[in-house]
């Protein structure tokens, strides 16, 4: 296995993901499975919501060096049902050292509906998303509202200024 000759492990049917192993320091056997409710992890960070199941990836060897691209797939129906913003999807992993969910540097392929991250270890993974902000939290709404208020104040000032003798 090399970056020019990676090993692709397609488990979309069973775990909603695909692994592309770009390098591994020695032979290893991987176990990839869907985990619906891991008992060893805490609640999700902030306002993030889980977009499918947790994915547990473990190897039979602990001291390896690896470079793996993980893709986690989602559907537009899942996004709609949870009210999530597709552009804010992130892949998180459970960090057993800190006992916290940690975000991986994530890219989103919106045309093929998957998020991906290149990682150097195995863990329990989750695709999480942030809810779509309400209209009054959108920057364009705040700017438009401020502009309208300023225009009304200026118009009122000019109107009352002309009325005075």
C-alpha positions in Angstrom: 0.0 0.0 0.0 1.3 3.4 -1.0 -0.2 6.8 -1.8 0.1 5.9 -5.5 -1.4 2.5 -4.9 -3.9 2.8 -1.9 -6.2 0.1 -0.6 -9.9 1.1 -0.7 -12.2 -0.6 1.8 -15.8 0.1 0.8 -18.3 -0.5 3.6 -21.0 1.9 2.5 -23.6 -0.9 2.6 -22.9 -1.8 6.2 -21.3 1.2 7.9 -22.0 4.2 5.6 -18.3 4.8 5.0 -15.3 4.1 2.9 -11.7 3.9 4.0 -8.8 4.7 1.6 -5.6 3.4 3.2 -2.8 5.5 1.8 0.0 4.0 3.9 0.4 1.6 6.8 3.7 0.7 8.6 3.0 -3.0 8.8 0.4 -5.6 8.1 -2.9 -5.0 10.0 -6.4 -6.4 10.1 -9.1 -3.7 10.4 -12.6 -4.1 11.9 -15.1 -1.5 10.7 -18.6 -1.5 12.1 -21.6 0.6 12.8 -22.1 1.3 16.5 -25.5 2.7 17.4 -24.9 3.8 21.0 -21.3 3.5 22.2 -21.2 3.2 26.0 -17.7 4.6 26.4 -18.3 8.0 25.0 -19.8 11.2 26.3 -22.4 13.5 24.8 -21.8 15.3 21.6 -20.1 18.8 21.7 -22.2 22.0 21.6 -25.2 22.0 19.3 -23.9 19.3 17.0 -26.2 16.5 16.0 -25.3 13.0 14.9 -26.0 12.4 11.2 -26.3 8.6 11.2 -24.5 6.0 13.3 -21.2 6.0 15.0 -18.5 4.1 13.1 -15.9 2.1 15.0 -12.6 1.4 13.3 -10.1 -0.7 15.2 -7.0 -2.7 14.2 -5.5 -5.8 15.6 -2.1 -3.9 16.0 -1.7 -0.9 18.2 1.7 0.6 17.4 1.3 1.3 13.7 1.8 4.4 11.6 -0.9 5.0 9.1 -2.4 7.5 6.7 -6.1 6.9 6.0 -8.8 8.9 4.3 -12.2 8.2 5.8 -15.4 9.1 3.9 -18.7 9.1 5.7 -21.8 9.3 3.5 -25.1 11.0 4.2 -28.3 11.7 2.4 -30.2 15.0 1.8 -33.1 13.4 3.6 -31.0 13.0 6.8 -29.9 16.6 6.5 -33.5 17.8 6.2 -34.9 15.6 8.9 -32.3 17.0 11.4 -32.3 20.5 10.1 -28.6 20.5 9.5 -26.4 22.8 7.4 -24.5 20.7 4.8 -21.6 23.2 4.8 -21.0 22.8 8.5 -20.6 19.0 8.6 -17.6 17.7 10.5 -16.1 14.3 11.2 -15.3 13.9 14.9 -13.4 11.1 16.6 -13.6 10.0 20.2 -10.3 10.9 21.9 -9.8 8.4 24.7 -7.0 10.3 26.2 -9.0 13.5 26.7 -12.4 11.8 26.9 -13.8 14.3 24.4 -15.0 14.4 20.9 -12.4 16.0 18.7 -13.0 17.4 15.2 -10.9 16.2 12.3 -10.0 18.6 9.5 -13.0 17.8 7.3 -14.0 18.5 3.7 -17.5 18.0 2.3 -18.3 16.7 -1.2 -21.8 18.1 -1.6 -22.3 16.6 -5.1 -21.6 13.0 -3.9 -22.9 13.5 -0.3 -20.0 12.6 1.8 -17.6 14.2 4.2 -14.0 13.2 4.3 -10.9 13.6 6.5 -7.4 12.2 6.3 -6.4 10.7 9.6 -3.5 8.9 11.2 -5.3 6.7 13.7 -8.3 4.5 14.3 -11.1 5.3 16.8 -14.9 5.7 17.0 -15.9 8.2 14.4 -19.1 10.3 13.8 -20.4 12.6 11.2 -21.9 15.6 13.0 -23.6 18.7 11.8 -24.8 22.0 13.1 -28.4 23.1 12.8 -29.2 25.6 10.1 -29.3 29.0 11.8 -32.7 30.7 12.1 -33.5 33.6 9.8 -32.7 36.3 12.4 -29.3 34.7 13.1 -28.3 35.0 9.4 -25.8 37.8 8.7 -27.8 39.0 5.6 -30.9 39.4 7.8 -29.1 41.5 10.4 -27.4 43.7 7.8 -30.7 44.2 6.0 -32.6 45.0 9.2 -29.9 47.5 10.3 -30.0 49.2 6.8 -33.8 49.5 7.0 -33.6 51.1 10.5 -31.0 53.6 9.4 -33.0 54.6 6.3 -36.2 55.1 8.5 -34.2 57.2 10.9 -32.7 59.4 8.2 -36.1 59.7 6.4 -37.8 60.7 9.7 -35.0 63.2 10.5 -35.4 64.8 7.0 -39.2 64.8 7.2 -39.3 66.5 10.6 -36.5 68.9 9.6 -38.5 70.2 6.7 -41.6 70.8 8.9 -39.9 73.3 11.2 -40.2 76.9 10.1 
